[in-house]
Amino acid sequence: MRSIKSAALIVNAQSRKGRKLFRKAKAAAADLPFDVTAYEVRRPSLLEATVKRALSKNPDMVILGGGDGTISGLVDLLVGEKVALGVLPLGTANSFARTLGIPLDLQGALDVIGGGHFRRIDLGMIDGDYFANCAAIGISPMIAETVPHGLKAVLGRVGYLTWAVWKFFRFKPFTLIVEQDGKETRLKVVEVRISNGAFHGGTELVDEAEPDSGEIVVQAVTGHVKRRLVWNWFTSFFRLDARKETVESFSGREIKVRTEPPLAISIDGEVLAKTPVMARVAAGIIEVAAPN
């Protein structure tokens, strides 16, 4: 059992709830059963340097406060370090926290962090870049590249969904080519999810994906018309059996993904890659505080 004697709390204060909740999180963290050094980061460009500075003091845990993009963008720095990860879900969708069953309220998440239970999980990989939860091809990168930060900050998921509807009318279906074990599959699709966890955009979409399965899942929402994507989101949101009729999934330790035409990939909400890519799983590579 891992023993925690010290932790670094690093909060992305530009995330939707970050600045408002930093002081509250810092005060509440004082009640944790170990010493916590808190860092408020108001410029995202300084997040990596802050994590490296915190790691130089050899904490037993690094607690990241922010959205999925913050966690995914920083988790690379924790790989190979002798630290556990703690998660404060302060973003818009908080899909990674939802996948792990971490409460979305501040006190609930801190209770999990202080509870002493840890789960060894996989990370996904796009080429050489680690990610925590889900990468996407299709409308998600279009939204991530263009959504005004102020819209997300003020309206949260409602603002995000409003912008998604606007971008939907400019979006076109595309061709997906999956290469696995020497076999090539071509599909006409409206969205592709490369998943280490079940949640995407705050909704449970990829039933087969588990963060400790040792496999990455590529899920394609199939079809030639955009309304297939709307139907998939609707049936998934309400957990209808019909959701399974709209997708085709591939799973394994590594899967090559191409598209025609080449398209951008959003990784936990941040546009960081472009097809073609190799999707992989890094099995059991990190420990995270999670509900028992």
Secondary structure, 3 states (H helix, E strand, C coil): CCCCCEEEEEEECCCCCHHHHHHHHHHHHCCCCCEEEEEEECCHHHHHHHHHHHHCCCCCEEEEEECHHHHHHHHHHHCCCCCEEEEEECCCCCHHHHHHCCCCCHHHHHHHHHCCCEEEEEEEEECCEEECCEEEECHHHHHHHHCCHHHHHHHCHHHHHHHHHHHHCCCCCEEEEEEECCEEEEEEEEEEEEECCCEECCEECCCCCCCCCCCEEEEEEECCCCHHHHHHHHHHHCCCHHHHHHEEEEEECEEEEEEECCCEEEECCEEEEECCEEEEEEEEEEEEECCC
